[in-house]
Amino acid sequence: MTAEEYIDRADDTLDRTYEEPKPLSAYVESVLEQPELASHAAKYLLDAIEEAGTRTVIEEGEEKERYRFFDDPHNDGEHAILGNTEVLNGLVDDLRSIAAGRGKDEKIIWLEGPTATGKSELKRCLINGLREYSKTPEGRRYTVEWNVAAAGSGDAGLTYADDPVEDEDDWYESPVQVHPLAVFPDEVREELLAELNERLDDHVDVQVEGKLDPFSREAYDYLEEQYRREGVEDLFSAVTGPEHLRVKNFVVDVGQGIGVLHSEDEGSPKERLVGSWMHGMLRELDSRGRKNPQAFSYDGVLSQGNGLLTVVEDAAQHADLLQKLLNVPDEGHVKLDKGIGMDIDTQLIIISNPDLEARLNQHADREGQDPLKALKRRLDKREFSYLTNLSLEAELLRRELTNETSVWQADSWDEMESWIQEPLTVQVRDSSAAVSDMELAPHTVEAAALYAVVSRLDGGAIPAGLDLVDKALLFDRGYLQEGDERIDVEDFEFAEDADDGEGGIPVTFTRDVIADLLHEARDRHHPDLPVEDVIMPRDVLNEMAERLDTAPVFSPGEAADFEERVVPVKNHVFAEQESDVLDAVMRDKRVDVETVEEYIEHVYAWESDEQIENERGEYVDPDPLTMKVFEVEHLGRFTEANYDGNDPDEAVRQFRTDKIITALNRHAWRQRDDEFRVGDVNPKEIPVIETVLGSHDWDDVKRTYEDFDPRQWDDPPSGTETADLKAKTIRNMQELFDYSEASAELTSRHVMSQVSYRWD
């Protein structure tokens, strides 16, 4: 695009974001047509979240509905909160109760959890999401601005300068985003809201209960006094006429509808909450012998967040403020000074690590005399925990190492598994500012993420027959595959009081370990030794385990416990690598899906003892020879001795019935509301067939490559079957699983070194 086209696009974007300021009457007409535009703070926040819709996820082995808002969709997932869906759903339930005024009006939402669990991401996600939602037609947010220069008194009125100014410079926006309907007298506003809510097709009514903010009240009173002196009859119309009052939309952001109090913010409690008096301005602004609200900064967290959201970040650093907030939610009022107060409408959220709870419980032994009891009663706690899903942790780790922001939404577990296992290229900069691409081999991110998840699981709450890796896989995909049988998470009983996710290895520790390994590999880089540039799964697992003792974030007991948990993770990852190598070695011997589907059709026809119709509309007669060839040559389960000619013996018959037909019937039962055809079955849904499509063992390799010797793999003699097979395997690993040549070399060496021990 040309420079002018970019400018035009920017103009279009802003034109869609902002409206021309409108008279009060036009605003009222707008909200009568679209009542949601008048939503109070909690309802607006709820509307923004629900507007984005939901999607289905699996967490801790259970299907859950997740609000897409928390995937940060407006910003391509930049600050998506991964996992903790149940906590986020609870937060939305709280907002719904608060917005509807159902018993939680006085509650302050408290989000607690250990470091690196997504609490800060939630704050950023809220800011991003509300900002973008306020730019949409259905999410417009409005306030008022005043002009008193046209009142004709000659007084400087609301201006901050020595002389009054004209035109647009005479307009002053409410510094605390006051709701436009707050201009109306109470009884009129009640009637207007009643009509709005009759037209509102929603489960939560609009509520506007506050009065004008002090700044706006000063303007209103000033104008009212001027027109009353002039004997104007319709005072409200005069004061709120388009020459004095207009309604404007604003884009929600920090400082305008969102107040954020950071851990480093200082000042007295009053300054941090609402702002401070500007003493120099008090002398400039005449307000009949009292402090003029125009001379107030309104830069406190409640002032900035009025109209929508107030966030106290790292609340333990502002514990002295929490008691000052006691009456804010239920009374909706805060004072600027002894004689000047301000009604506010904001949703209070405080964020903390577990250290805040310790401070709140310091007087718990005093029971009824606990001075913090009233505060604790108003806090509604939601606890964030570490991720216990492998896929989520892998996604988070990739985000930490790269600039990836997209949210994983796979259509199947196979697709998700491929993302977990795929390699990762990370750009590393050296001391001379040169940038190199470094490779994390396939399964490396998976290994690091799995180890972190395993460290977070309650080791005392594992059903018999499972280990921590099994539990992690159950939590991520909802089932385990053991041989020909699939075992669903519902088949196990997990302790309800298990402390899964409450502790463990944080993602920041894993990220730092990998970052250090990448820089070490970059420092020893040599163009003639590309293999050295690859970080392997065992490199990361070994380094993570070795650093546990010296990392200050872990206690000695935690370090010892986590170190023991690395072994099952190593075993699992090796099994994945071994499977890759086997698939690459036997790639040419794999059976195509069409051959498998043909076999399934013939077995189903054999069991039915009649013709069947496949998905192509063709009628299939059972062919004994087709079934025999497949079972002997491809399945490898039977020999010629199991057949009399082409007629199967009892072992073959039982296999067909138990392993093939049972799986088909299971699928037919799941599809019982639809017309069932054999061709509708995915061959991978039949466990014994899935092994034919992609899995082999080393006995298959021995039978196929009689002269192959894994002990020669590192440097096979040229012209041997081992050398030819290695070249083909390395190439297949690159094509099938996205290995680089270097990572394929290292992975296959590692696997073959273990295979060599048991080859003979």
Secondary structure, DSSP 8 states (H G I E B T S, - for coil): --HHHHHHHHHHHHHHH----B-HHHHHHHHHH-GGGG--HHHHHHHHHHHT-EEEEEETTEEEEEEGGGG-GGGTTTT---S-HHHHHHHHHHHHHHHHTSS-TT-EEEEE--TTSSHHHHHHHHHHHHHHHTTSGGG-EEEEEE--GGG-S---TT-SSSS---GGGG-EE-TT---GGGGS-HHHHHHHHHHHHHH--SSS---------HHHHHHHHHHHHHHHHTT-S-HHHHHTSTTTEEEEEE--EETBEEEEE-TT--S-HHHHHT--B-HHHHHHS--TTS--GGGB---SHHHHHTTSEEEESSGGGGHHHHGGGTTHHHH-EEESSSS-EEE---EEEEEE-THHHHHHTTTGGGGGG-TTHHHHHHEEEEE------HHHHHHHHHHHHS--------SSHHHHHHHHHS-EEEEEE-TTS-EEEEEE-TTHHHHHHHHHHHHHS-TT---TT--HHHHHHHHHHSEEEETTEEEEGGGS---TT--TTSSS--HHHHHHHHHHHHHHHHHT--TT-GGGGEE-HHHHHHHHHHHTTT-TTS-HHHHHHHHHTHHHHHHHHHHHHHHHHHHHHTGGG---HHHHHHHHHHHHHHHHTS-EE-TTS-EE---HHHHHHIIIIII-S--GGGEETTEE-HHHHHHIIIIIIHHHHHHHHHTTTS---GGGS-GGGSHHHHHHHH---HHHHHHH-TT--GGGTTS--TTSHHHHHHHHHHHHHHHHH---HHHHHHHHHHHHHHHHHT--
